[in-house]
Amino acid sequence: MKRLIIISILSLIIVPAICQVPVPTGLKAKLIQTDSMNLVQLSWSKKSNKDSVTVGYNLLTNFPPHEELMISQKAGVVYDTSYLYPISNVRGAKYRFALMGLKNFPKVERSEVSDVVEILVPSTVIPHVQLNKVKQDAGKLIVNWGYPNDIADLSGFKIFLNDELLTEIPPDKRVVEYEGGETGTYIFQVRAYTNNIESKPSQKRLIKVEN
């Protein structure tokens, strides 16, 4: 009899604890654009009829430019299977979303994190370019500038010479060289652009070439 009691106690000790809160499924994200701001419509599957513990959901996001997922305190506990997430950042960024199911009795417990969905939210406003002084070197006119690196939907830059489009360059470039050896006045401007919008034009930078 004593041996049987000992075996029973040991069995209880080695049985692992099982999370009772099911992981949410079917998370989807859809972009909604209005005149004033961007929003992300999130939706997911209803809990199964066998799920008697889930009472709500916590929404997780990465809060760009951060990568790590964190619980959105603003969203709080979501009791429906959809949520309209407002985007306050005007610069384009990649947003990541996930869910955790929530149980609150007899104590608060959360499920493991659901599958993550990612969506690119486009810029509504992008800063204008600040041009540095135009330089002349070995017959070339060199125009360069600084610009933020955290605009996810930046498509590139448009270079204007004397109010006419000269060329376009990719978003990772911050300099352009012009073979302008002839005598004359050269006026440069630059615009940043995405698939949807353009920045205001930069200030004009003028250089006079005399041979």
VOLUM-805812 format. One record per residue (C-alpha): residue in three letters; y, z, x. Coordinates in steps of 0.05 Angstrom, whole numbers, plus 5000, padded with zeros to 4 digits. Example, Ala and Ser with C-alpha at 12.3 -4.5 7.8 and 13.67 -1.06 7.14 Angstrom:
// VOLUM-805812
site type = ALA, py = 4910, pz = 5156, px = 5246
site type = SER, py = 4979, pz = 5143, px = 5273
// end
This chain:
// VOLUM-805812
site type = MET, py = 5000, pz = 5000, px = 5000
site type = LYS, py = 5049, pz = 5017, px = 5056
site type = ARG, py = 5036, pz = 4950, px = 5090
site type = LEU, py = 5053, pz = 4912, px = 5026
site type = ILE, py = 5119, pz = 4948, px = 5018
site type = ILE, py = 5140, pz = 4932, px = 5090
site type = ILE, py = 5124, pz = 4858, px = 5082
site type = SER, py = 5164, pz = 4855, px = 5018
site type = ILE, py = 5226, pz = 4886, px = 5051
site type = LEU, py = 5221, pz = 4839, px = 5111
site type = SER, py = 5218, pz = 4780, px = 5064
site type = LEU, py = 5283, pz = 4801, px = 5032
site type = ILE, py = 5317, pz = 4806, px = 5099
site type = ILE, py = 5300, pz = 4736, px = 5124
site type = VAL, py = 5318, pz = 4697, px = 5061
site type = PRO, py = 5384, pz = 4661, px = 5075
site type = ALA, py = 5443, pz = 4669, px = 5028
site type = ILE, py = 5456, pz = 4607, px = 4986
site type = CYS, py = 5526, pz = 4585, px = 4966
site type = GLN, py = 5527, pz = 4585, px = 4890
site type = VAL, py = 5588, pz = 4542, px = 4881
site type = PRO, py = 5571, pz = 4467, px = 4877
site type = VAL, py = 5610, pz = 4418, px = 4921
site type = PRO, py = 5657, pz = 4374, px = 4879
site type = THR, py = 5640, pz = 4300, px = 4878
site type = GLY, py = 5672, pz = 4233, px = 4862
site type = LEU, py = 5741, pz = 4246, px = 4891
site type = LYS, py = 5787, pz = 4185, px = 4887
site type = ALA, py = 5860, pz = 4173, px = 4906
site type = LYS, py = 5907, pz = 4122, px = 4876
site type = LEU, py = 5979, pz = 4109, px = 4897
site type = ILE, py = 6034, pz = 4111, px = 4843
site type = GLN, py = 6103, pz = 4086, px = 4863
site type = THR, py = 6165, pz = 4102, px = 4823
site type = ASP, py = 6239, pz = 4087, px = 4835
site type = SER, py = 6250, pz = 4156, px = 4863
site type = MET, py = 6186, pz = 4175, px = 4900
site type = ASN, py = 6113, pz = 4163, px = 4915
site type = LEU, py = 6056, pz = 4201, px = 4882
site type = VAL, py = 5981, pz = 4203, px = 4893
site type = GLN, py = 5937, pz = 4207, px = 4831
site type = LEU, py = 5874, pz = 4246, px = 4849
site type = SER, py = 5813, pz = 4248, px = 4804
site type = TRP, py = 5741, pz = 4271, px = 4810
site type = SER, py = 5677, pz = 4280, px = 4771
site type = LYS, py = 5668, pz = 4332, px = 4718
site type = LYS, py = 5622, pz = 4389, px = 4736
site type = SER, py = 5550, pz = 4382, px = 4712
site type = ASN, py = 5524, pz = 4418, px = 4650
site type = LYS, py = 5481, pz = 4461, px = 4697
site type = ASP, py = 5543, pz = 4486, px = 4734
site type = SER, py = 5560, pz = 4553, px = 4702
site type = VAL, py = 5601, pz = 4583, px = 4760
site type = THR, py = 5657, pz = 4533, px = 4777
site type = VAL, py = 5721, pz = 4553, px = 4742
site type = GLY, py = 5771, pz = 4510, px = 4780
site type = TYR, py = 5786, pz = 4473, px = 4845
site type = ASN, py = 5827, pz = 4482, px = 4907
site type = LEU, py = 5860, pz = 4419, px = 4935
site type = LEU, py = 5862, pz = 4408, px = 5010
site type = THR, py = 5908, pz = 4360, px = 5047
site type = ASN, py = 5929, pz = 4347, px = 5119
site type = PHE, py = 6005, pz = 4353, px = 5109
site type = PRO, py = 6024, pz = 4295, px = 5156
site type = PRO, py = 6036, pz = 4290, px = 5214
site type = HIS, py = 5982, pz = 4344, px = 5219
site type = GLU, py = 5908, pz = 4324, px = 5218
site type = GLU, py = 5874, pz = 4389, px = 5198
site type = LEU, py = 5859, pz = 4399, px = 5124
site type = MET, py = 5891, pz = 4460, px = 5092
site type = ILE, py = 5892, pz = 4487, px = 5021
site type = SER, py = 5953, pz = 4465, px = 4982
site type = GLN, py = 5986, pz = 4529, px = 4959
site type = LYS, py = 6033, pz = 4488, px = 4915
site type = ALA, py = 5975, pz = 4458, px = 4876
site type = GLY, py = 5945, pz = 4527, px = 4867
site type = VAL, py = 5881, pz = 4528, px = 4825
site type = VAL, py = 5869, pz = 4463, px = 4789
site type = TYR, py = 5830, pz = 4472, px = 4725
site type = ASP, py = 5826, pz = 4398, px = 4706
site type = THR, py = 5790, pz = 4341, px = 4741
site type = SER, py = 5855, pz = 4306, px = 4761
site type = TYR, py = 5919, pz = 4323, px = 4797
site type = LEU, py = 5984, pz = 4285, px = 4810
site type = TYR, py = 6005, pz = 4300, px = 4881
site type = PRO, py = 6080, pz = 4287, px = 4896
site type = ILE, py = 6098, pz = 4259, px = 4964
site type = SER, py = 6162, pz = 4290, px = 4991
site type = ASN, py = 6159, pz = 4255, px = 5059
site type = VAL, py = 6199, pz = 4190, px = 5057
site type = ARG, py = 6165, pz = 4162, px = 5119
site type = GLY, py = 6098, pz = 4126, px = 5113
site type = ALA, py = 6038, pz = 4168, px = 5131
site type = LYS, py = 5962, pz = 4172, px = 5122
site type = TYR, py = 5944, pz = 4228, px = 5074
site type = ARG, py = 5875, pz = 4258, px = 5071
site type = PHE, py = 5849, pz = 4297, px = 5011
site type = ALA, py = 5788, pz = 4339, px = 4995
site type = LEU, py = 5767, pz = 4392, px = 4945
site type = MET, py = 5731, pz = 4459, px = 4942
site type = GLY, py = 5700, pz = 4486, px = 4878
site type = LEU, py = 5723, pz = 4556, px = 4860
site type = LYS, py = 5686, pz = 4615, px = 4830
site type = ASN, py = 5724, pz = 4679, px = 4813
site type = PHE, py = 5672, pz = 4728, px = 4785
site type = PRO, py = 5649, pz = 4779, px = 4807
site type = LYS, py = 5687, pz = 4758, px = 4870
site type = VAL, py = 5724, pz = 4696, px = 4893
site type = GLU, py = 5679, pz = 4645, px = 4926
site type = ARG, py = 5691, pz = 4573, px = 4946
site type = SER, py = 5643, pz = 4515, px = 4956
site type = GLU, py = 5638, pz = 4475, px = 5019
site type = VAL, py = 5691, pz = 4420, px = 5028
site type = SER, py = 5678, pz = 4356, px = 4990
site type = ASP, py = 5679, pz = 4286, px = 5019
site type = VAL, py = 5748, pz = 4267, px = 5045
site type = VAL, py = 5789, pz = 4209, px = 5017
site type = GLU, py = 5846, pz = 4177, px = 5056
site type = ILE, py = 5905, pz = 4137, px = 5031
site type = LEU, py = 5964, pz = 4105, px = 5065
site type = VAL, py = 6029, pz = 4124, px = 5029
site type = PRO, py = 6084, pz = 4074, px = 5046
site type = SER, py = 6154, pz = 4092, px = 5069
site type = THR, py = 6210, pz = 4095, px = 5019
site type = VAL, py = 6264, pz = 4100, px = 5073
site type = ILE, py = 6260, pz = 4086, px = 5148
site type = PRO, py = 6314, pz = 4104, px = 5200
site type = HIS, py = 6358, pz = 4051, px = 5230
site type = VAL, py = 6350, pz = 4032, px = 5303
site type = GLN, py = 6396, pz = 4061, px = 5356
site type = LEU, py = 6406, pz = 4007, px = 5409
site type = ASN, py = 6420, pz = 4024, px = 5481
site type = LYS, py = 6470, pz = 3985, px = 5522
site type = VAL, py = 6448, pz = 3913, px = 5536
site type = LYS, py = 6431, pz = 3902, px = 5610
site type = GLN, py = 6431, pz = 3839, px = 5651
site type = ASP, py = 6379, pz = 3830, px = 5705
site type = ALA, py = 6359, pz = 3766, px = 5743
site type = GLY, py = 6387, pz = 3721, px = 5689
site type = LYS, py = 6354, pz = 3760, px = 5632
site type = LEU, py = 6388, pz = 3802, px = 5578
site type = ILE, py = 6348, pz = 3865, px = 5565
site type = VAL, py = 6354, pz = 3902, px = 5499
site type = ASN, py = 6317, pz = 3968, px = 5488
site type = TRP, py = 6318, pz = 4027, px = 5440
site type = GLY, py = 6282, pz = 4090, px = 5419
site type = TYR, py = 6248, pz = 4098, px = 5352
site type = PRO, py = 6201, pz = 4149, px = 5319
site type = ASN, py = 6126, pz = 4140, px = 5330
site type = ASP, py = 6103, pz = 4175, px = 5267
site type = ILE, py = 6116, pz = 4120, px = 5215
site type = ALA, py = 6046, pz = 4098, px = 5197
site type = ASP, py = 6066, pz = 4034, px = 5160
site type = LEU, py = 6117, pz = 4008, px = 5210
site type = SER, py = 6105, pz = 3933, px = 5217
site type = GLY, py = 6153, pz = 3918, px = 5274
site type = PHE, py = 6225, pz = 3901, px = 5292
site type = LYS, py = 6269, pz = 3841, px = 5277
site type = ILE, py = 6316, pz = 3821, px = 5333
site type = PHE, py = 6381, pz = 3786, px = 5315
site type = LEU, py = 6426, pz = 3748, px = 5363
site type = ASN, py = 6496, pz = 3730, px = 5339
site type = ASP, py = 6475, pz = 3744, px = 5267
site type = GLU, py = 6414, pz = 3699, px = 5270
site type = LEU, py = 6341, pz = 3720, px = 5273
site type = LEU, py = 6318, pz = 3712, px = 5345
site type = THR, py = 6247, pz = 3740, px = 5343
site type = GLU, py = 6201, pz = 3794, px = 5315
site type = ILE, py = 6162, pz = 3842, px = 5357
site type = PRO, py = 6104, pz = 3890, px = 5342
site type = PRO, py = 6115, pz = 3964, px = 5324
site type = ASP, py = 6092, pz = 3991, px = 5391
site type = LYS, py = 6147, pz = 3954, px = 5429
site type = ARG, py = 6216, pz = 3981, px = 5442
site type = VAL, py = 6246, pz = 3927, px = 5487
site type = VAL, py = 6260, pz = 3852, px = 5485
site type = GLU, py = 6282, pz = 3805, px = 5540
site type = TYR, py = 6324, pz = 3744, px = 5528
site type = GLU, py = 6331, pz = 3687, px = 5577
site type = GLY, py = 6406, pz = 3682, px = 5568
site type = GLY, py = 6436, pz = 3656, px = 5631
site type = GLU, py = 6491, pz = 3614, px = 5602
site type = THR, py = 6563, pz = 3636, px = 5599
site type = GLY, py = 6582, pz = 3665, px = 5532
site type = THR, py = 6583, pz = 3726, px = 5487
site type = TYR, py = 6517, pz = 3754, px = 5462
site type = ILE, py = 6515, pz = 3803, px = 5404
site type = PHE, py = 6448, pz = 3838, px = 5389
site type = GLN, py = 6424, pz = 3877, px = 5329
site type = VAL, py = 6355, pz = 3903, px = 5309
site type = ARG, py = 6323, pz = 3922, px = 5243
site type = ALA, py = 6258, pz = 3960, px = 5235
site type = TYR, py = 6213, pz = 3938, px = 5177
site type = THR, py = 6150, pz = 3953, px = 5139
site type = ASN, py = 6112, pz = 3910, px = 5088
site type = ASN, py = 6159, pz = 3935, px = 5034
site type = ILE, py = 6227, pz = 3954, px = 5063
site type = GLU, py = 6274, pz = 3943, px = 5121
site type = SER, py = 6320, pz = 3992, px = 5155
site type = LYS, py = 6395, pz = 3985, px = 5157
site type = PRO, py = 6417, pz = 3942, px = 5216
site type = SER, py = 6429, pz = 3976, px = 5282
site type = GLN, py = 6498, pz = 3980, px = 5312
site type = LYS, py = 6519, pz = 3916, px = 5347
site type = ARG, py = 6512, pz = 3913, px = 5422
site type = LEU, py = 6555, pz = 3860, px = 5457
site type = ILE, py = 6550, pz = 3833, px = 5527
site type = LYS, py = 6592, pz = 3778, px = 5560
site type = VAL, py = 6558, pz = 3733, px = 5610
site type = GLU, py = 6602, pz = 3699, px = 5662
site type = ASN, py = 6575, pz = 3651, px = 5715
// end
